[in-house]
Amino acid sequence: MRLDDNNQKAMLIDDRGKERIAAEVFRILEEIGLKVETEEIRRALTAIGCVEKAGHRIAIPKKIIEEIAARQKKAQAEDAAVQELYYTCNIDWTQAILWRHEVDKVKQALDDKLLVSAFDCGPTKYYDYRQKKTVGVDTGIFIEMKKLAQATPEVGYVANWYRSDVPPRLERLDSLILAFEYTDKSAGVEAIYPEVIKYLKEASDILTGASDDEPGTYLAGAECIIPPLILDDRSGRDILERNKCGIRKYHVASMGALAISLPITIAGAVAVSAAEILGGWAAVCAVDPEARFNARAISNSTDMRTGEPTYSGPEIHLINMGVKEIFDEFYGGHCWVDVFFSPSVTNPGLKAVYENFYGSMARARLTGKTDIPYIGVGTLGNGAVGSPTQLMLDIEIRKSQFSLKDRVDTSDRELAYDEIASVVLGGQSFLSTPLTRQGCRKLWKSAVLSARSGGGADESAITETSILDACDAAWRENIKKNYEYPGLDKDRRRALDRLLEKARRELLDS
């Protein structure tokens, strides 16, 4: 880790290097351009001064990017303050906190208690620990995970898993509505199909009573650039539909794969990723000049031995943080980077813990932020697999970190002179004193992490299996003992039912 000239912040790329990458970004956008599949967006871009080239590629002049950067810089400090939340809350929850205007509320809550995000942006598969296999997510599993979140006090936010037993065009709306029957900690959802956006806007308004100046609170998701440098028709139509519905918030993501859709070199990968995001921002501004937008750099690499993607390699942290440094320096910030996205391993246990710890450590080392917590949220398989067993283990690790305070109480009670004198002069032991008995109850301990084997020669051993068995039992016990939720009030429930039926007719029956 290097520090800048004022010794204030970590610096991955030196000033000269940043300037060279920025020049490369402008060259990519002007000479290669962004392929834009949606005709209406191509027209909007050319109307603001871009040039359409062969193959629907749009050359974006430096002047347009500089105008966007100047605009973003006005709110850069404010956005940077919000970004501090995702070191604890992860990006998806932080986006929701921002859009619900709960930043101060959540920051205050985090001072007093441990709160974590569960299952990141929503798995499509479930790891059945008892059966030791991965299965698709159905409505029963979906409901069980909502109950788990509601019953677990450390969970502040839970993603909406993707159900396989609901028609795809209806699934996101249906899942958003179903979630609020079982928890008040639920996430928003991404409109996989842009035509669903208007229904998600209406559902958000019903759930929150939002005014017209802040619609679509529970519409999440991003305008993802298809690497390398393609704004596909789905993301294009998503931009157009958000604008049509008056939802003026956009989240542009670059998700390239090193050596496949990104160059093998770190600097080249940073330049392409930055160009993709800026191209997406230009498209958003061309369609909606008053838009609010940010970005997410979320690269991955490929294990060339297996062909499987992974987010846990050191190179990925260098690329993503390099992109963030470039945006902070030249483009007004607003570039969000996950501390770590998800383990690639598909079963819970030690390998997942290692990948999560490595991700947290890498970010701490590259930024100098030594208090970044362990980042596990119960996901596996690059975010596609959810495991409540892993979630319980992840939460237990976070509990141990949260218990390590950075202050020592030096009150008269804590200095305990009278007790020291009594024990020492009386030839006694501190073990039997009232203060010790009270204090021992407050010492951090974990039944899960000290779980022992159930029999045989290893009866007294603490093993990976014994810990995972305890974690699996813990989440089930949480639901059994702690689950309570009154559900939505009747008026909102009826309004959401009517909306769902209307969407069913218009999306499926037409």
Phi, psi and omega in degrees: 000129173253155175250154178289179186298333179270005178058033186256323186219154179294148182222113180277321182243130180288169187302317180296320179296320178297317179298321180293318179294318179300319178296322178294322178299312178300320180295318178299314183291325183276322186264322179266310176084171179258125175286126182239114187279339185267120186299318182298325178285325174300318179297319180296321180292317178293332179292336179260007174115003175281166183236128177277132180247185180298149177071026179063024175275138182249119174278126185250114183295153179303323183301320181294317179296320179295323177294318178297316180299317179299322179293316182292328182297335181297329181246017186296315182296319179297316179294321179299323178294321178294322182301333179302334181294326188286351172294333178257322191258353188070162190290317185297318178293320180297320175301316180296319178301317180297312185288338177266004180058045183243020185301307182295320180299313182289320178301319179294319179297322182291341177291333189252338185209161178278125175227135182229160172272144179245126170070025170049242186258008173111104178289159174254350181225160184236131175270113179274103185294323181293322180271349182056047178206162179263133181229163176291159181269121174249182184296324179298314178296317179305311181296318181299321180289328175292319177297320179300314180299315181295326184275350185254110187297335180283345180275121178259346188199137180228135180287156175269110178296156181267119183271140181265354182255021177232140178308131187307320183292339181256344193301315184295316177295313180301317182291323177300314181292315180299322183303320184284357170282343188235347180201153172255015180254015192283152178278169165281181182227155176273139176276092179302322177254119183305330181293350178275347186303317183297327178286322177294325174298313181294320177297319178299317180296322178293316184291324188250343189066029185298144175280170184295341181276357178215064182276164171072036182302322183262016170268112179255207175090179187215160169269092186278130175279130176280118184281146356268125166062052176228121168267101187284171186294326179298311179294324177298314179291330175298315177300312182296319183289321176301314180298317180300323182272002179075022179262096194263046177227136187220147184226101185267128185239138170252125188227051184284159178250123181303131177074000176241296176250004172229152175300156179289339180276143182298312182298318178296320179294321177298315182297315180294315180299316179297319179296322179298314181295314180296323175298318176296319177298319179298319178297317178299312181295326179295324181277319186226089185300339181260015185294155167251136185207153172220191187218165176219123175259119189216065182285163174218173175231175183238132172286107186293346177281328185242343185081004182273140176285156176210147178253006192258001180285153180299327181299325183296319178295322179294318180295307185297317179289330174297317177299315181298317179299319179297317180292319179298326183279316193244334193241019176081024177065222180064020177253115184262138182227121177305140169303314174198138186280299182190148170298150178271337179298147187257001177234149184290159175134205189299318182297318178296318178299316178301312183297319178296316180295319180297318179300315180294317180296318182298316180295318179298319181292320184282340183247344185079008179271092187284349183262014176295125183280167169307138196252006182296140181225023176087009179260154178220179173056043181058036177090350184278340185245132175253140180223108176296332176297313177295323179301316179297322177293317179299317180296321181296321176295318178297323178300317181296322178291318181297331181286345178276097183276160182252021178220148175246126179286125180243032177291167179303320180298318183285328175292329167056043183299314183301319180292319179301313181298316182298315182292312185293312183288335180269000180064033183257191177240147177293343185299328188263004185280153177301321181297321178295316180299319177293317183292324181298328179293337182267349181295140181289134177210156184229116174293326182292310185284350176249013180295136183252164180297156187270356181173178178078196184295334183262026186304327183265002185273144170264115185237168175302318181295317181295324178292314180294322176301317180294322178295318180295320177292326185294317183291325178292321179293325176305310181296315183299319187267326194248349189289123173212135176195124183285344182084179179286155174291160188298322182295314179292323179298316180294319180296320178291323177297318179295319179298316181296320179293320177297315179297322179299316180295314187282329183269327187252326187265345184279000000 
